[in-house]
Amino acid sequence: MFAISLGDGAELRPLEPWQAEEFFAHMERGRAYIGQHVGLPDIAADLDSARNWLQRYADKTAADAGRLYGTWLDGRLVGGVLLGVFDAKAKTCEAGCWLEPAAAGRGLATRAVRVLIDWAIQERGMHRVEWRVSSENTPSINIAKRLGMSRDGILRENYPYRGVRQDTEIWSVLAPEWHAAHDAR
């Protein structure tokens, strides 16, 4: 299996159905923290549902409609990144991420998403990468800013999450902007 170093003992690797037990254990460790703004802990409520979610992403990968990778720190799964929407024809995709609390604040999510966006734009020719985030999720908004994304707008009270309607901010980066920032690095 391949692994991409993120530095500081962290790696980005495919996250697949055969890793359901490890993924579920990770969800259990981070359930409350991750679930503050992201519904993934509700989707992966038990081992079977965790396996099913991983299988959905394996199917998306096979259909060239999405991607999923785990973030490991010192050999332990601590988070992940994904392209939940991947439209090769329209050349648009939507990136996302999550981390358990022990891994937060180290720049891992930003580094992992940067690798994912690099691949989407440089290798697959995506023109637009979106980032959709609850207006209450400041750490995720900060990732978008660090990645050089622009805030396109806010969908007001568009998403009911755990019984409360929340605003969703839409951030994006376009391929020419990404290339210019990449050349500057």
Stockholm file with secondary structure:
# STOCKHOLM 1.0

chainA/1-185         MFAISLGDGAELRPLEPWQAEEFFAHMERGRAYIGQHVGLPDIAADLDSARNWLQRYADKTAADAGRLYGTWLDGRLVGGVLLGVFDAKAKTCEAGCWLEPAAAGRGLATRAVRVLIDWAIQERGMHRVEWRVSSENTPSINIAKRLGMSRDGILRENYPYRGVRQDTEIWSVLAPEWHAAHDAR
#=GR chainA/1-185 SS CCCEEEETTEEEEECCGGGHHHHHHHHHHHHHHHTTTCSHHHHTCSHHHHHHHHHHHHHHHHTTSCEEEEEEETTEEEEEEEEEEEETTTTEEEEEEEECGGGTTSSHHHHHHHHHHHIIIIITCCSEEEEEEETTCHHHHHHHHHTTCEEEEEEEEEEEETTEEEEEEEEEEEHHHHHHHHHHC
#=GC SS_cons         CCCEEEETTEEEEECCGGGHHHHHHHHHHHHHHHTTTCSHHHHTCSHHHHHHHHHHHHHHHHTTSCEEEEEEETTEEEEEEEEEEEETTTTEEEEEEEECGGGTTSSHHHHHHHHHHHIIIIITCCSEEEEEEETTCHHHHHHHHHTTCEEEEEEEEEEEETTEEEEEEEEEEEHHHHHHHHHHC
//
